[in-house]
Amino acid sequence: MLRWGIVGTGDISDRLVSDLLALGGEISAVWGRTAERASDFATRHGIPSSSDERSALFARDDVDVVYIATPAVTHTAITLEALDAGKHVLVEKPIATSAADAELLFARAAQADQFLMEAMWMRFNPLHVEVIDRIAAGELGAIRHVRASFGTPFFPRPGKERPEDGGSILRDRGIYPVTLAHWFLGAPLSLNARGVISEGVDLAGHATLESTDGAFAQLAWSGVDFLDLSAAISGERGWITLDPMFWAGSDARVHAGSAERIFREPEQVRHPRVGNGYGAMLEAVTAAIASGLREHPWHDAATTISVTRTLDRILADISSESR
């Protein structure tokens, strides 16, 4: 049984820890920005130890793996601290605020012989696992188009919009549409992006990612408007629609097979969410570490770095247009 340390006491940590405890996970300690925040979090979840000193948590012998959910701009430094202390690491998305930093983190993890993964829970959602498997089996034929958007007019956590905290709606929400496109079309050969940047923070944007043989993705994200929260993957033989919220949803419709299935009565696919939806990812991470893996094959270093590189390219395109 892995023993966990939790770094960060925000909403995402709250939800993930609830699922971890529901799986029977053992949590030894939690770190917070203040001793009071850490203590309150520990009391709420029955965690035996809390501290506002990260070094104290990383020095504990009863912590095997740490989960990091702090502002994105701090991910690189804190992940390096944890790896250097001999801990396995699961770090919230985005793993870093640049592809260069993501590469640095995976290189350090390999050097330290520690497991490292970005917490892209969407990849482990049973609904997405089935969709990926069915598309890999050829049910839609060659994939030609991905469409996805994630827009809600509020910030998920206080401070998300501050430049000093690495605020970026693309990296916070747009990462899901970009990741979905990478699953089925790979890294884009070219892209064109437009967006809104205010006081150094990208608030909204849209992009077209061009792949091989004319395949493409149309993606959008926003922190100031509502956008359609569904997604679709289309191929030569049909398409699959992921209902809202596509990155964390339970339902999809498969328009493939007979004409009846394509146009009138698509197959309904449902995987009801269990808990807050993090359990499948946590089980996968636990099994991977127990098996001696240092990356998870479903969301490994190459995948994470490739997506991060695309995010960098999109931001560069938006920034050049806003000058």
Backbone hydrogen bonds in HBPLUS format (Angstrom, degrees):
<---DONOR---> <-ACCEPTOR-->    atom                        ^
c    i                          cat <-CA-CA->   ^        H-A-AA   ^      H-
h    n   atom  resd res      DA  || num        DHA   H-A  angle D-A-AA Bond
n    s   type  num  typ     dist DA aas  dist angle  dist       angle   num
A0064-ASP N   A0003-ARG O   2.71 MM  61  5.22 157.9  1.76 140.3 147.9     1
A0065-VAL N   A0003-ARG O   3.22 MM  62  6.46 159.5  2.26 153.2 156.7     2
A0004-TRP N   A0026-GLU O   2.84 MM  22  6.16 168.5  1.85 153.3 156.9     3
A0028-SER N   A0004-TRP O   2.80 MM  24  5.84 154.6  1.87 157.1 162.9     4
A0005-GLY N   A0065-VAL O   2.91 MM  60  6.30 142.2  2.06 148.2 156.3     5
A0067-TYR N   A0005-GLY O   2.94 MM  62  6.40 154.4  2.00 163.0 171.1     6
A0006-ILE N   A0029-ALA O   2.99 MM  23  6.42 159.8  2.03 146.0 151.8     7
A0031-TRP N   A0006-ILE O   2.76 MM  25  6.18 156.2  1.81 165.0 173.3     8
A0007-VAL N   A0067-TYR O   2.81 MM  60  5.96 166.8  1.83 177.0 172.4     9
A0069-ALA N   A0007-VAL O   2.84 MM  62  6.07 173.2  1.85 176.4 174.1    10
A0008-GLY N   A0031-TRP O   3.04 MM  23  5.97 167.5  2.06 150.8 151.6    11
A0014-ASP N   A0010-GLY O   3.05 MM   4  6.35 155.9  2.11 149.6 157.0    12
A0015-ARG N   A0011-ASP O   3.04 MM   4  6.39 158.9  2.09 152.8 156.6    13
A0016-LEU N   A0012-ILE O   2.88 MM   4  6.07 171.6  1.89 159.1 161.8    14
A0017-VAL N   A0013-SER O   2.85 MM   4  5.80 166.5  1.87 151.5 155.9    15
A0018-SER N   A0014-ASP O   3.16 MM   4  6.30 152.0  2.25 139.9 147.2    16
A0019-ASP N   A0015-ARG O   3.24 MM   4  6.57 155.3  2.31 146.4 151.8    17
A0020-LEU N   A0016-LEU O   2.88 MM   4  6.16 155.5  1.94 151.6 159.6    18
A0021-LEU N   A0017-VAL O   2.89 MM   4  6.06 163.4  1.92 153.3 156.5    19
A0022-ALA N   A0018-SER O   3.06 MM   4  6.21 147.4  2.17 137.3 146.6    20
A0023-LEU N   A0019-ASP O   3.11 MM   4  6.37 132.3  2.34 140.1 151.4    21
A0023-LEU N   A0020-LEU O   3.18 MM   3  5.22 135.4  2.39  95.6 107.5    22
A0025-GLY N   A0020-LEU O   2.89 MM   5  5.23 153.6  1.96 155.2 149.2    23
A0024-GLY N   A0021-LEU O   2.95 MM   3  5.01 156.3  2.01 104.2 111.6    24
A0030-VAL N   A0049-SER O   3.07 MM  19  6.53 137.1  2.26 134.5 146.3    25
A0051-SER N   A0030-VAL O   2.99 MM  21  6.45 139.9  2.16 156.4 166.9    26
A0032-GLY N   A0051-SER O   3.10 MM  19  6.53 147.4  2.21 148.0 157.6    27
A0038-ALA N   A0034-THR O   3.07 MM   4  6.33 167.5  2.08 155.2 158.7    28
A0039-SER N   A0035-ALA O   2.89 MM   4  6.00 159.2  1.93 146.3 152.4    29
A0040-ASP N   A0036-GLU O   2.89 MM   4  6.08 163.7  1.92 154.1 158.3    30
A0041-PHE N   A0037-ARG O   3.04 MM   4  6.19 161.6  2.08 148.5 153.3    31
A0042-ALA N   A0038-ALA O   2.94 MM   4  6.14 162.3  1.97 149.9 155.0    32
A0043-THR N   A0039-SER O   2.91 MM   4  6.10 160.8  1.95 152.0 156.9    33
A0044-ARG N   A0040-ASP O   2.99 MM   4  6.14 159.7  2.03 146.8 152.4    34
A0045-HIS N   A0041-PHE O   3.10 MM   4  6.33 146.3  2.22 147.6 155.7    35
A0046-GLY N   A0042-ALA O   2.81 MM   4  5.62 111.8  2.28 142.1 157.4    36
A0047-ILE N   A0042-ALA O   2.84 MM   5  4.53 153.8  1.91 134.1 138.2    37
A0056-ALA N   A0053-GLU O   3.15 MM   3  5.44 131.0  2.40 102.4 114.4    38
A0057-LEU N   A0053-GLU O   3.41 MM   4  6.88 152.0  2.49 145.3 152.2    39
A0057-LEU N   A0054-ARG O   2.96 MM   3  5.15 115.5  2.39  99.9 115.8    40
A0058-PHE N   A0054-ARG O   2.88 MM   4  6.19 167.8  1.89 164.2 167.2    41
A0059-ALA N   A0055-SER O   3.01 MM   4  6.03 129.0  2.28 134.8 146.8    42
A0060-ARG N   A0057-LEU O   3.17 MM   3  5.48 161.4  2.21 110.2 116.0    43
A0088-HIS N   A0064-ASP O   3.08 MM  24  6.35 170.7  2.09 151.8 149.7    44
A0066-VAL N   A0088-HIS O   2.85 MM  22  6.27 159.0  1.89 151.7 153.0    45
A0090-LEU N   A0066-VAL O   2.91 MM  24  6.25 161.1  1.94 163.7 167.1    46
A0068-ILE N   A0090-LEU O   2.91 MM  22  6.38 154.2  1.98 150.2 158.4    47
A0092-GLU N   A0068-ILE O   2.86 MM  24  6.03 171.9  1.86 170.7 170.5    48
A0074-THR N   A0071-PRO O   2.87 MM   3  5.67 160.8  1.90 127.5 133.5    49
A0075-HIS N   A0072-ALA O   3.10 MM   3  5.29 157.9  2.15 109.3 116.1    50
A0078-ILE N   A0074-THR O   3.08 MM   4  6.17 173.0  2.08 166.2 168.5    51
A0079-THR N   A0075-HIS O   2.86 MM   4  5.80 158.9  1.91 148.6 155.2    52
A0080-LEU N   A0076-THR O   3.00 MM   4  6.16 160.6  2.04 151.2 156.5    53
A0081-GLU N   A0077-ALA O   3.08 MM   4  6.34 154.6  2.14 143.4 150.1    54
A0082-ALA N   A0078-ILE O   2.98 MM   4  6.27 160.9  2.02 150.9 155.3    55
A0083-LEU N   A0079-THR O   2.90 MM   4  6.13 167.3  1.92 157.3 160.4    56
A0084-ASP N   A0080-LEU O   2.92 MM   4  5.99 163.9  1.94 151.0 155.7    57
A0085-ALA N   A0081-GLU O   3.03 MM   4  6.21 128.9  2.30 136.9 150.2    58
A0085-ALA N   A0082-ALA O   3.11 MM   3  5.05 132.7  2.34  93.5 106.8    59
A0087-LYS N   A0082-ALA O   3.05 MM   5  5.45 159.2  2.09 147.5 147.9    60
A0086-GLY N   A0083-LEU O   2.94 MM   3  5.16 159.4  1.99 108.9 113.9    61
A0089-VAL N   A0115-PHE O   2.84 MM  26  6.08 165.2  1.86 146.8 151.4    62
A0117-MET N   A0089-VAL O   3.10 MM  28  6.57 139.7  2.26 146.0 158.0    63
A0091-VAL N   A0117-MET O   3.01 MM  26  6.42 160.2  2.05 158.8 164.7    64
A0119-ALA N   A0091-VAL O   2.75 MM  28  5.59 157.2  1.80 143.5 144.1    65
A0102-ALA N   A0098-SER O   3.08 MM   4  6.41 154.6  2.14 144.6 152.1    66
A0103-GLU N   A0099-ALA O   2.88 MM   4  6.11 159.6  1.93 151.8 156.5    67
A0104-LEU N   A0100-ALA O   3.03 MM   4  6.27 153.3  2.10 141.3 148.8    68
A0105-LEU N   A0101-ASP O   2.95 MM   4  6.23 156.2  2.00 150.4 155.9    69
A0106-PHE N   A0102-ALA O   3.12 MM   4  6.43 165.9  2.14 154.8 157.2    70
A0107-ALA N   A0103-GLU O   2.97 MM   4  6.10 153.1  2.05 148.0 156.1    71
A0108-ARG N   A0104-LEU O   2.94 MM   4  6.14 157.2  1.99 149.1 155.1    72
A0109-ALA N   A0105-LEU O   2.90 MM   4  6.14 153.5  1.97 147.7 155.5    73
A0110-ALA N   A0106-PHE O   3.01 MM   4  6.16 158.3  2.06 143.3 148.3    74
A0111-GLN N   A0107-ALA O   2.99 MM   4  6.22 156.4  2.05 144.7 151.6    75
A0112-ALA N   A0108-ARG O   2.84 MM   4  6.03 151.4  1.92 147.0 154.8    76
A0113-ASP N   A0109-ALA O   2.86 MM   4  5.83 111.9  2.34 135.4 152.1    77
A0114-GLN N   A0109-ALA O   2.97 MM   5  5.11 167.6  1.98 145.4 149.4    78
A0113-ASP N   A0110-ALA O   3.20 MM   3  4.91 147.4  2.31  93.1 102.8    79
A0116-LEU N   A0294-ARG O   3.28 MM 178  6.37 149.7  2.38 137.2 137.9    80
A0120-MET N   A0118-GLU O   2.77 MM   2  5.67 136.4  1.96 109.7  95.7    81
A0123-ARG N   A0120-MET O   3.14 MM   3  6.03 146.8  2.25 123.8 129.3    82
A0124-PHE N   A0121-TRP O   3.01 MM   3  5.48 147.0  2.12 113.0 122.2    83
A0125-ASN N   A0122-MET O   3.28 MM   3  5.19 154.1  2.35  99.9 107.5    84
A0128-HIS N   A0125-ASN O   2.90 MM   3  5.37 115.3  2.32 113.2 128.3    85
A0129-VAL N   A0125-ASN O   2.94 MM   4  6.22 157.5  1.99 157.5 164.6    86
A0130-GLU N   A0126-PRO O   3.06 MM   4  6.22 159.2  2.11 144.7 148.7    87
A0131-VAL N   A0127-LEU O   3.05 MM   4  6.32 161.6  2.08 148.0 153.3    88
A0132-ILE N   A0128-HIS O   2.86 MM   4  6.00 168.8  1.88 153.3 156.1    89
A0133-ASP N   A0129-VAL O   2.99 MM   4  6.13 161.3  2.03 146.2 151.8    90
A0134-ARG N   A0130-GLU O   2.88 MM   4  6.08 160.6  1.92 153.4 158.3    91
A0135-ILE N   A0131-VAL O   2.97 MM   4  6.15 159.2  2.01 151.6 157.2    92
A0136-ALA N   A0132-ILE O   2.86 MM   4  6.01 157.4  1.91 149.0 156.0    93
A0137-ALA N   A0133-ASP O   2.97 MM   4  6.16 136.2  2.17 138.8 150.2    94
A0139-GLU N   A0134-ARG O   3.18 MM   5  5.81 162.3  2.21 161.2 156.7    95
A0138-GLY N   A0135-ILE O   2.97 MM   3  5.18 158.1  2.02 106.4 113.0    96
A0141-GLY N   A0138-GLY O   3.07 MM   3  4.83 149.5  2.17  98.1 107.6    97
A0237-ARG N   A0140-LEU O   2.88 MM  97  4.65 162.3  1.91 130.6 127.4    98
A0236-GLU N   A0142-ALA O   3.12 MM  94  5.72 135.2  2.33 139.7 152.2    99
A0144-ARG N   A0234-SER O   2.83 MM  90  5.91 160.0  1.87 145.4 152.2   100
A0216-PHE N   A0144-ARG O   3.03 MM  72  6.42 153.3  2.11 145.1 145.8   101
A0145-HIS N   A0234-SER O   3.27 MM  89  5.13 159.6  2.31 141.1 139.0   102
A0234-SER N   A0145-HIS O   2.84 MM  89  5.13 175.7  1.85 160.0 160.9   103
A0146-VAL N   A0216-PHE O   3.13 MM  70  6.64 144.0  2.26 138.5 147.1   104
A0218-GLN N   A0146-VAL O   2.86 MM  72  6.35 153.3  1.93 160.6 168.4   105
A0147-ARG N   A0232-ALA O   2.91 MM  85  5.19 162.7  1.94 153.7 157.1   106
A0232-ALA N   A0147-ARG O   2.78 MM  85  5.19 150.4  1.86 150.5 156.6   107
A0148-ALA N   A0218-GLN O   3.17 MM  70  6.67 157.6  2.22 156.3 161.1   108
A0220-ALA N   A0148-ALA O   3.13 MM  72  6.67 138.4  2.31 142.5 151.6   109
A0150-PHE N   A0220-ALA O   3.06 MM  70  6.45 145.9  2.18 134.5 142.9   110
A0222-SER N   A0150-PHE O   3.06 MM  72  6.53 144.3  2.20 139.3 136.4   111
A0227-LEU N   A0151-GLY O   3.02 MM  76  4.45 149.7  2.11 118.4 113.8   112
A0152-THR N   A0222-SER O   3.17 MM  70  6.20 148.5  2.27 145.8 140.5   113
A0154-PHE N   A0152-THR O   2.85 MM   2  5.73 141.4  2.00  99.6  92.0   114
A0160-LYS N   A0157-ARG O   3.15 MM   3  5.74 155.6  2.21 143.3 142.8   115
A0162-ARG N   A0159-GLY O   3.06 MM   3  5.34 168.5  2.08 114.2 117.9   116
A0165-ASP N   A0162-ARG O   3.00 MM   3  5.37 149.9  2.09 109.9 119.1   117
A0167-GLY N   A0162-ARG O   3.05 MM   5  5.18 154.0  2.12 141.2 140.0   118
A0166-GLY N   A0163-PRO O   2.90 MM   3  5.09 155.8  1.96 116.9 117.7   119
A0172-ASP N   A0168-SER O   2.97 MM   4  6.10 141.5  2.12 140.5 152.0   120
A0169-ILE N   A0202-ASP O   3.16 MM  33  5.97 167.1  2.18 158.5 159.4   121
A0173-ARG N   A0169-ILE O   2.74 MM   4  5.54 168.9  1.75 148.2 152.1   122
A0174-GLY N   A0169-ILE O   3.12 MM   5  6.48 162.2  2.16 138.6 144.1   123
A0174-GLY N   A0170-LEU O   2.86 MM   4  4.11 102.3  2.47 100.5 120.3   124
A0175-ILE N   A0170-LEU O   2.77 MM   5  6.08 108.0  2.29 159.4 178.3   125
A0176-TYR N   A0173-ARG O   3.11 MM   3  5.96 154.2  2.18 121.3 125.9   126
A0178-VAL N   A0174-GLY O   3.07 MM   4  6.25 169.4  2.09 157.5 160.9   127
A0179-THR N   A0175-ILE O   2.87 MM   4  5.87 155.0  1.93 139.7 147.1   128
A0180-LEU N   A0176-TYR O   2.97 MM   4  6.16 162.4  2.00 153.7 158.2   129
A0181-ALA N   A0177-PRO O   3.00 MM   4  6.27 159.3  2.04 149.8 154.9   130
A0182-HIS N   A0178-VAL O   3.00 MM   4  6.28 154.8  2.07 148.7 155.6   131
A0183-TRP N   A0179-THR O   3.04 MM   4  6.37 148.9  2.14 150.4 158.2   132
A0185-LEU N   A0181-ALA O   2.85 MM   4  5.74 151.0  1.94 157.9 166.9   133
A0186-GLY N   A0182-HIS O   2.97 MM   4  4.21 143.4  2.11 113.0 118.6   134
A0189-LEU N   A0210-GLU O   2.77 MM  21  5.81 144.6  1.90 155.8 167.9   135
A0190-SER N   A0210-GLU O   3.42 MM  20  5.25 160.9  2.46 134.5 137.6   136
A0210-GLU N   A0190-SER O   2.84 MM  20  5.25 162.0  1.87 151.2 156.1   137
A0192-ASN N   A0208-THR O   3.01 MM  16  5.40 150.6  2.10 147.7 156.8   138
A0208-THR N   A0192-ASN O   2.93 MM  16  5.40 157.4  1.98 152.4 159.0   139
A0194-ARG N   A0206-HIS O   3.00 MM  12  5.66 160.6  2.04 164.6 170.8   140
A0206-HIS N   A0194-ARG O   2.89 MM  12  5.66 154.8  1.96 160.5 164.9   141
A0196-VAL N   A0204-ALA O   2.85 MM   8  5.30 156.0  1.91 143.9 146.3   142
A0203-LEU N   A0196-VAL O   2.76 MM   7  5.56 160.7  1.79 159.6 166.5   143
A0198-SER N   A0201-VAL O   2.90 MM   3  5.33 161.9  1.93 148.9 147.3   144
A0201-VAL N   A0198-SER O   3.04 MM   3  5.33 163.0  2.06 113.2 118.7   145
A0223-GLY N   A0203-LEU O   2.79 MM  20  5.46 145.8  1.91 171.7 176.7   146
A0205-GLY N   A0221-TRP O   2.94 MM  16  5.55 157.4  1.99 158.1 154.2   147
A0221-TRP N   A0205-GLY O   2.96 MM  16  5.55 158.4  2.01 157.5 157.3   148
A0207-ALA N   A0219-LEU O   2.88 MM  12  5.31 157.6  1.93 144.1 148.6   149
A0219-LEU N   A0207-ALA O   2.93 MM  12  5.31 174.4  1.94 163.3 165.2   150
A0209-LEU N   A0217-ALA O   2.92 MM   8  5.04 157.7  1.97 141.3 148.8   151
A0217-ALA N   A0209-LEU O   2.89 MM   8  5.04 147.5  1.99 138.7 149.0   152
A0211-SER N   A0215-ALA O   2.72 MM   4  5.08 163.4  1.75 160.7 155.4   153
A0215-ALA N   A0212-THR O   3.08 MM   3  5.81 170.4  2.09 130.3 131.0   154
A0246-PHE N   A0229-LEU O   3.01 MM  17  6.21 172.3  2.01 177.3 176.4   155
A0231-ALA N   A0242-LEU O   3.05 MM  11  5.08 152.0  2.13 142.3 148.0   156
A0242-LEU N   A0231-ALA O   2.76 MM  11  5.08 162.6  1.79 142.1 148.2   157
A0233-ILE N   A0240-ILE O   2.92 MM   7  5.35 156.2  1.98 151.2 158.9   158
A0240-ILE N   A0233-ILE O   2.90 MM   7  5.35 155.7  1.96 148.5 156.1   159
A0235-GLY N   A0238-GLY O   2.77 MM   3  5.44 165.9  1.79 173.1 177.9   160
A0239-TRP N   A0255-HIS O   3.01 MM  16  5.18 146.7  2.12 130.7 137.6   161
A0255-HIS N   A0239-TRP O   2.74 MM  16  5.18 160.8  1.78 172.4 177.1   162
A0241-THR N   A0253-ARG O   2.95 MM  12  5.23 159.6  1.99 149.2 153.6   163
A0253-ARG N   A0241-THR O   2.90 MM  12  5.23 152.0  1.98 145.3 154.5   164
A0243-ASP N   A0251-ASP O   3.06 MM   8  5.67 158.4  2.10 143.2 149.3   165
A0248-ALA N   A0245-MET O   2.90 MM   3  5.57 152.6  1.98 124.3 132.7   166
A0249-GLY N   A0245-MET O   2.66 MM   4  4.95 101.6  2.27 157.0 169.0   167
A0271-HIS N   A0250-SER O   2.77 MM  21  4.88 156.8  1.82 144.1 152.0   168
A0252-ALA N   A0269-VAL O   2.91 MM  17  5.09 151.4  1.99 147.8 151.4   169
A0269-VAL N   A0252-ALA O   2.85 MM  17  5.09 168.6  1.86 155.8 153.3   170
A0254-VAL N   A0267-GLU O   2.84 MM  13  4.99 162.5  1.87 145.9 150.7   171
A0267-GLU N   A0254-VAL O   3.05 MM  13  4.99 145.3  2.17 147.8 138.9   172
A0262-ILE N   A0258-SER O   2.92 MM   4  6.21 152.3  2.00 149.7 158.2   173
A0263-PHE N   A0259-ALA O   2.96 MM   4  6.00 174.0  1.96 154.0 155.2   174
A0264-ARG N   A0260-GLU O   2.91 MM   4  5.19 147.1  2.02 132.3 143.0   175
A0265-GLU N   A0260-GLU O   2.80 MM   5  5.89 171.9  1.80 152.9 155.8   176
A0277-GLY N   A0274-VAL O   3.12 MM   3  5.61 145.8  2.24 142.5 140.9   177
A0282-LEU N   A0278-TYR O   3.01 MM   4  6.26 164.7  2.04 159.1 164.0   178
A0283-GLU N   A0279-GLY O   2.87 MM   4  6.08 157.6  1.92 155.3 161.1   179
A0284-ALA N   A0280-ALA O   3.03 MM   4  6.20 153.2  2.10 141.5 148.9   180
A0285-VAL N   A0281-MET O   2.90 MM   4  6.18 157.6  1.95 154.5 160.2   181
A0286-THR N   A0282-LEU O   3.00 MM   4  6.12 163.6  2.03 146.5 151.2   182
A0287-ALA N   A0283-GLU O   2.96 MM   4  6.13 162.2  1.99 148.3 153.0   183
A0288-ALA N   A0284-ALA O   2.94 MM   4  6.07 156.0  1.99 145.1 152.0   184
A0289-ILE N   A0285-VAL O   3.01 MM   4  6.21 169.0  2.02 155.6 157.5   185
A0290-ALA N   A0286-THR O   2.96 MM   4  6.09 160.6  2.00 147.6 153.8   186
A0291-SER N   A0287-ALA O   2.97 MM   4  6.10 133.9  2.19 138.4 150.0   187
A0291-SER N   A0288-ALA O   3.15 MM   3  5.11 129.6  2.42  92.8 106.3   188
A0293-LEU N   A0288-ALA O   2.94 MM   5  5.25 151.1  2.03 161.3 152.6   189
A0292-GLY N   A0289-ILE O   3.00 MM   3  5.11 160.2  2.04 106.5 112.5   190
A0299-HIS N   A0296-HIS O   3.05 MM   3  5.54 141.7  2.20 114.0 124.1   191
A0304-THR N   A0300-ASP O   3.00 MM   4  6.20 172.1  2.01 158.1 160.4   192
A0305-ILE N   A0301-ALA O   2.87 MM   4  5.96 170.7  1.88 159.9 162.5   193
A0306-SER N   A0302-ALA O   2.99 MM   4  5.99 155.9  2.05 141.7 148.9   194
A0307-VAL N   A0303-THR O   3.02 MM   4  6.27 164.3  2.05 154.9 158.0   195
A0308-THR N   A0304-THR O   2.98 MM   4  6.15 163.6  2.00 148.9 154.1   196
A0309-ARG N   A0305-ILE O   2.84 MM   4  6.02 149.5  1.93 146.5 154.9   197
A0310-THR N   A0306-SER O   3.09 MM   4  6.41 150.4  2.18 144.0 151.5   198
A0311-LEU N   A0307-VAL O   2.94 MM   4  6.32 155.2  2.01 151.9 159.1   199
A0312-ASP N   A0308-THR O   2.96 MM   4  6.24 155.3  2.03 146.3 152.8   200
A0313-ARG N   A0309-ARG O   2.99 MM   4  6.31 154.6  2.06 145.4 152.0   201
A0314-ILE N   A0310-THR O   2.91 MM   4  6.19 158.4  1.96 153.6 159.0   202
A0315-LEU N   A0311-LEU O   2.98 MM   4  6.20 168.5  1.99 154.1 156.9   203
A0316-ALA N   A0312-ASP O   2.92 MM   4  6.12 154.2  1.99 147.2 154.9   204
A0317-ASP N   A0313-ARG O   2.98 MM   4  6.19 152.3  2.06 145.2 152.2   205
A0318-ILE N   A0314-ILE O   2.93 MM   4  6.24 162.0  1.96 155.2 159.8   206
A0319-SER N   A0315-LEU O   2.84 MM   4  5.94 162.1  1.87 149.3 154.8   207
A0320-SER N   A0316-ALA O   3.00 MM   4  6.12 154.3  2.07 143.4 149.6   208
A0321-GLU N   A0317-ASP O   3.25 MM   4  6.46 146.8  2.37 141.3 149.3   209
A0322-SER N   A0318-ILE O   3.10 MM   4  6.31 138.6  2.28 143.9 155.3   210
